[in-house]
């Protein structure tokens, strides 16, 4: 019995090791969506004007005003990759239980994410062009 418990603890530690804690802190806080593109179409500002992403530890919440659109958990974060990579498991919303793969970059208080649709390969570059199955999202850190 203790062998199973030990194996489960080791597996849990390995999962945590996939998330770079120092890098995760850079994501912490609330970010306003400032641009969004999917399928080669840039969304009009009115579609995302009230949208935010809030990171708290490994959890994040995607909202439109007060409405929660999706919640997820960061399951892998690698700042050593070029560009940095992040994988999230969706915990609520239309794609609950699915994992999405993305790339990211920081530029001061700006965060750019290129996110693959669930089940698609990780993006190779920062674009949301038609046929890629990717969304390009630009965010700016909200001041406290």
C-alpha contacts under 8 A as a table, 3 or more apart, distances in Angstrom:
res1	aa1	res2	aa2	distance
1	X	4	X	5.39
1	X	5	X	6.52
2	X	5	X	4.96
2	X	6	X	5.97
3	X	6	X	5.12
3	X	7	X	6.09
4	X	7	X	5.06
4	X	8	X	6.16
5	X	8	X	5.12
5	X	9	X	6.25
6	X	9	X	5.09
6	X	10	X	6.17
7	X	10	X	5.11
7	X	11	X	6.11
8	X	11	X	5.05
8	X	12	X	6.15
9	X	12	X	5.06
9	X	13	X	6.22
10	X	13	X	5.07
10	X	14	X	6.13
11	X	14	X	5.02
11	X	15	X	6.24
12	X	15	X	5.14
12	X	16	X	6.40
13	X	16	X	5.09
13	X	17	X	6.15
14	X	17	X	4.93
14	X	18	X	6.68
15	X	18	X	5.41
15	X	19	X	7.58
15	X	75	X	7.21
15	X	76	X	7.96
16	X	19	X	5.67
16	X	75	X	7.70
17	X	20	X	6.87
18	X	75	X	6.80
18	X	76	X	4.79
18	X	77	X	6.22
18	X	78	X	7.50
19	X	24	X	7.26
19	X	74	X	7.37
19	X	75	X	6.43
19	X	76	X	4.77
19	X	77	X	4.56
19	X	78	X	6.91
20	X	23	X	5.41
20	X	24	X	6.07
20	X	76	X	7.85
20	X	77	X	5.72
20	X	78	X	6.39
20	X	79	X	7.45
21	X	24	X	4.97
21	X	25	X	6.53
22	X	25	X	5.47
22	X	26	X	7.28
23	X	26	X	5.42
23	X	27	X	7.34
23	X	77	X	7.75
23	X	79	X	6.69
24	X	27	X	5.46
24	X	28	X	6.85
24	X	57	X	7.10
24	X	58	X	7.34
24	X	77	X	7.49
25	X	28	X	5.11
25	X	57	X	7.42
27	X	55	X	6.17
28	X	54	X	7.31
28	X	55	X	4.84
28	X	56	X	5.71
28	X	57	X	6.85
29	X	54	X	5.50
29	X	55	X	5.27
29	X	56	X	6.61
29	X	141	X	7.37
29	X	142	X	7.76
30	X	52	X	6.60
30	X	53	X	5.69
30	X	54	X	4.15
30	X	55	X	6.39
30	X	141	X	6.09
30	X	142	X	5.71
31	X	52	X	5.40
31	X	53	X	5.13
31	X	54	X	6.15
31	X	139	X	5.68
31	X	140	X	5.31
31	X	141	X	4.35
31	X	142	X	5.37
32	X	50	X	7.57
32	X	51	X	6.14
32	X	52	X	4.51
32	X	53	X	6.60
32	X	139	X	5.28
32	X	140	X	5.30
32	X	141	X	6.32
32	X	142	X	6.25
33	X	36	X	7.40
33	X	48	X	6.36
33	X	49	X	7.09
33	X	50	X	7.75
33	X	51	X	5.63
33	X	52	X	5.69
33	X	53	X	7.52
33	X	137	X	7.03
33	X	138	X	5.97
33	X	139	X	4.47
33	X	140	X	6.66
34	X	45	X	7.65
34	X	48	X	7.46
34	X	49	X	7.42
34	X	137	X	7.71
34	X	138	X	5.52
34	X	139	X	5.26
34	X	140	X	6.65
35	X	42	X	7.63
35	X	43	X	7.28
35	X	45	X	7.21
35	X	48	X	7.67
35	X	136	X	7.98
35	X	137	X	5.77
35	X	138	X	5.02
35	X	139	X	7.09
36	X	42	X	5.91
36	X	43	X	5.57
36	X	48	X	7.72
36	X	135	X	7.13
36	X	136	X	5.67
36	X	137	X	4.55
36	X	138	X	6.41
37	X	40	X	6.42
37	X	41	X	5.43
37	X	42	X	4.22
37	X	43	X	5.78
37	X	127	X	7.95
37	X	128	X	5.39
37	X	129	X	7.72
37	X	135	X	5.63
37	X	136	X	5.11
37	X	137	X	6.57
38	X	41	X	5.46
38	X	42	X	6.64
38	X	43	X	7.77
38	X	128	X	4.79
38	X	129	X	6.46
38	X	130	X	7.10
38	X	133	X	7.71
38	X	134	X	6.24
38	X	135	X	4.52
38	X	136	X	6.48
39	X	128	X	5.85
39	X	129	X	5.05
39	X	130	X	3.77
39	X	131	X	6.32
39	X	132	X	7.12
39	X	133	X	6.92
39	X	134	X	7.20
39	X	135	X	7.37
40	X	128	X	5.65
40	X	129	X	3.84
40	X	130	X	4.38
41	X	128	X	7.80
41	X	129	X	7.40
41	X	130	X	7.67
43	X	47	X	6.50
43	X	48	X	7.67
44	X	47	X	5.68
44	X	48	X	7.49
45	X	48	X	5.57
45	X	49	X	5.56
46	X	49	X	5.17
48	X	51	X	5.05
48	X	64	X	7.33
50	X	63	X	7.89
50	X	64	X	5.30
50	X	65	X	5.02
51	X	62	X	7.20
51	X	63	X	5.40
51	X	64	X	4.20
51	X	65	X	6.08
52	X	61	X	7.98
52	X	62	X	5.77
52	X	63	X	5.31
52	X	64	X	6.53
52	X	65	X	7.68
53	X	60	X	6.67
53	X	61	X	5.59
53	X	62	X	4.57
53	X	63	X	6.48
54	X	60	X	5.32
54	X	61	X	5.23
54	X	62	X	6.64
55	X	58	X	7.06
55	X	59	X	5.90
55	X	60	X	4.31
55	X	61	X	6.73
56	X	59	X	5.38
56	X	60	X	6.03
57	X	60	X	7.82
58	X	73	X	5.40
58	X	74	X	4.98
58	X	75	X	7.55
59	X	71	X	7.44
59	X	72	X	5.86
59	X	73	X	4.42
59	X	74	X	6.31
60	X	71	X	5.81
60	X	72	X	5.46
60	X	73	X	6.17
60	X	74	X	7.79
61	X	68	X	6.95
61	X	69	X	7.79
61	X	70	X	6.05
61	X	71	X	4.52
61	X	72	X	6.57
62	X	68	X	6.05
62	X	69	X	5.59
62	X	70	X	5.16
62	X	71	X	6.12
63	X	66	X	6.37
63	X	67	X	5.45
63	X	68	X	4.43
63	X	69	X	5.23
63	X	70	X	7.05
64	X	67	X	5.23
64	X	68	X	6.52
64	X	69	X	6.70
68	X	71	X	7.46
69	X	93	X	6.25
70	X	90	X	7.23
70	X	91	X	7.50
70	X	92	X	5.41
70	X	93	X	4.77
70	X	94	X	7.75
71	X	90	X	6.00
71	X	91	X	5.41
71	X	92	X	5.09
71	X	93	X	6.89
72	X	88	X	6.15
72	X	89	X	5.43
72	X	90	X	4.13
72	X	91	X	4.84
72	X	92	X	6.86
73	X	88	X	5.34
73	X	89	X	5.31
73	X	90	X	6.48
73	X	91	X	6.95
74	X	77	X	7.13
74	X	86	X	7.09
74	X	87	X	5.92
74	X	88	X	4.36
74	X	89	X	6.49
75	X	86	X	7.75
75	X	87	X	5.66
75	X	88	X	5.39
75	X	89	X	6.54
76	X	85	X	7.76
76	X	86	X	5.55
76	X	87	X	4.99
76	X	88	X	7.03
77	X	84	X	7.59
77	X	85	X	5.74
77	X	86	X	4.46
77	X	87	X	6.51
78	X	81	X	5.88
78	X	84	X	5.66
78	X	85	X	5.15
78	X	86	X	6.45
79	X	82	X	7.63
79	X	83	X	7.50
79	X	84	X	4.43
79	X	85	X	6.46
80	X	83	X	7.86
80	X	84	X	6.26
81	X	84	X	4.80
81	X	85	X	6.33
82	X	85	X	7.80
83	X	103	X	6.15
83	X	104	X	6.39
83	X	105	X	6.73
84	X	103	X	5.55
84	X	104	X	5.38
84	X	105	X	6.50
85	X	101	X	7.54
85	X	102	X	5.83
85	X	103	X	4.43
85	X	104	X	6.18
86	X	101	X	6.17
86	X	102	X	5.29
86	X	103	X	5.97
86	X	104	X	7.22
87	X	99	X	6.75
87	X	100	X	5.71
87	X	101	X	4.55
87	X	102	X	6.11
88	X	99	X	5.51
88	X	100	X	5.49
88	X	101	X	6.71
89	X	96	X	7.80
89	X	97	X	6.25
89	X	98	X	5.69
89	X	99	X	4.30
89	X	100	X	6.52
90	X	93	X	7.38
90	X	95	X	6.33
90	X	96	X	4.91
90	X	97	X	5.37
90	X	98	X	5.60
90	X	99	X	6.23
90	X	100	X	7.77
91	X	96	X	5.02
91	X	97	X	5.84
92	X	95	X	7.17
92	X	96	X	4.83
92	X	97	X	7.71
93	X	96	X	5.41
95	X	98	X	5.72
95	X	118	X	7.67
98	X	118	X	6.07
98	X	119	X	7.62
99	X	118	X	5.77
99	X	119	X	7.07
100	X	115	X	6.99
100	X	116	X	6.05
100	X	117	X	6.23
100	X	118	X	4.70
100	X	119	X	6.79
100	X	120	X	7.64
101	X	115	X	6.11
101	X	116	X	5.61
101	X	117	X	7.81
101	X	118	X	7.47
101	X	120	X	7.70
101	X	121	X	7.03
101	X	122	X	5.08
101	X	123	X	7.63
102	X	113	X	6.66
102	X	114	X	5.45
102	X	115	X	4.28
102	X	116	X	5.90
102	X	122	X	5.65
102	X	123	X	6.26
103	X	113	X	5.81
103	X	114	X	5.40
103	X	115	X	6.70
103	X	122	X	7.27
103	X	123	X	6.56
103	X	124	X	7.80
103	X	125	X	7.86
103	X	126	X	7.80
104	X	111	X	7.07
104	X	112	X	5.52
104	X	113	X	4.52
104	X	114	X	6.44
105	X	111	X	5.88
105	X	112	X	5.42
105	X	113	X	6.86
106	X	109	X	7.20
106	X	110	X	5.75
106	X	111	X	4.67
106	X	112	X	6.52
107	X	110	X	5.05
107	X	111	X	6.41
108	X	111	X	7.95
109	X	140	X	5.68
109	X	141	X	5.24
110	X	138	X	7.19
110	X	139	X	5.68
110	X	140	X	4.55
110	X	141	X	6.37
111	X	138	X	5.94
111	X	139	X	5.11
111	X	140	X	6.25
111	X	141	X	7.77
112	X	136	X	7.37
112	X	137	X	5.84
112	X	138	X	4.54
112	X	139	X	6.23
113	X	126	X	7.50
113	X	136	X	5.89
113	X	137	X	5.24
113	X	138	X	6.45
114	X	123	X	6.57
114	X	125	X	7.53
114	X	126	X	5.52
114	X	127	X	6.70
114	X	128	X	7.30
114	X	134	X	6.50
114	X	135	X	5.61
114	X	136	X	4.48
114	X	137	X	6.32
115	X	122	X	7.48
115	X	123	X	6.83
115	X	134	X	5.36
115	X	135	X	5.18
115	X	136	X	6.46
115	X	137	X	7.92
116	X	119	X	7.83
116	X	120	X	5.74
116	X	121	X	6.57
116	X	122	X	5.86
116	X	123	X	6.13
116	X	133	X	5.89
116	X	134	X	4.39
116	X	135	X	6.52
117	X	120	X	5.56
117	X	133	X	5.61
117	X	134	X	5.90
117	X	135	X	7.67
120	X	133	X	7.11
123	X	126	X	7.32
123	X	134	X	6.99
126	X	136	X	6.59
127	X	134	X	7.25
127	X	135	X	7.22
127	X	136	X	5.70
128	X	132	X	6.71
128	X	133	X	7.53
128	X	134	X	5.09
128	X	135	X	4.72
128	X	136	X	4.93
129	X	132	X	5.89
129	X	134	X	7.29
130	X	133	X	7.29
